[in-house]
Amino acid sequence: MTDRSIEQRLSSLTEDDIVEELQQHHRDALLDLVLVWGGLDGALGILLADVVGLPLATAAEMIGTMPSWKKFNELIKLIGTYPNSEAAVQKLKKLKKNYEKYSVIRNQIAHSKCLGYYKHDPQYVLFAKFEKTANDQLALDCVPLQEFATATRWGQKMHDFTMEISSLLNENNSNK
C-alpha cells in the first residue's frame, strides 16, 4: 500500500478501522526505539562531557537534562574551536540533521496518543497528536513499522559511533 493510498483511506477512518490493543511485534518495535534512543541521549551526554573534559557525574549534573539537539549544538560549537575541524563540524551537522529526521518517529511515541494499529494494514501504527489540522480536526499520524525499525537502527549506529569517539578521546587523554 502506498503512502498516498493509506492517507486516502485514513481520511475516512472510523473506530471500526482501529485495533486498540497492539500486537507484541508492534510493542517490541516501539520499545526497541525508545530504549535505543534513551541510550543515544546518554551517549551524547558522555561525549559532551569528554569533549569539555568534565567527570561524568559533574557533567550529568550540568547537562543531564539538556535535550539531545542542544548537546549536538554544543558539540558542534566546541569542536569547531579546534584547528582544522571543518570536516568534523560538517560531519556533526549532518548527523544532527539525521537525528532531527529520525527523532520525529521517536517523538510520535513520547508525545502522541497511540490509538492502536490500522485493522486493514497492521503494519501501520496510529497516533493522535494534539495538533490542529487544516480541516479543524486533530492530527492523526500513521507510522509504518518499518520507520520505527529504521529509526532504531540509525539510533543504535549513532550510539555506537558516539561511544567509539568517547573511547578514543579517553584513550588519548590517558596517554598524555
C-alpha positions, 0 to 999 in steps of 0.5 A: 500500500502506498503512502498516498493510498493509506492517507486516502483511506485514513481520511475516512477512518472510523473506530471500526478501522482501529485495533486498540490493543497492539500486537507484541511485534508492534510493542517490541518495535516501539520499545526497541526505539525508545530504549535505543534512543534513551541510550543515544541521549546518554551517549551524547551526554558522555561525549559532551562531557569528554569533549569539555573534559568534565567527570561524568557525574559533574557533567550529568549534573550540568547537562543531564537534562539538556535535550539531545539537539542542544548537546549536538549544538554544543558539540558542534560549537566546541569542536569547531574551536579546534584547528582544522575541524571543518570536516568534523563540524560538517560531519556533526551537522549532518548527523544532527540533521539525521537525528532531527529526521529520525527523532520525529518517529521517536517523538510520535511515541513520547508525545502522541496518543497511540490509538492502536494499529490500522485493522486493514494494514497492521503494519501501520501504527496510529497516533493522535497528536494534539495538533490542529489540522487544516480541516479543524480536526486533530492530527492523526499520524500513521507510522509504518513499522518499518520507520520505527525499525529504521529509526532504531537502527540509525539510533543504535549506529549513532550510539555506537559511533558516539561511544567509539569517539568517547573511547578514543578521546579517553584513550588519548587523554590517558596517554598524555 
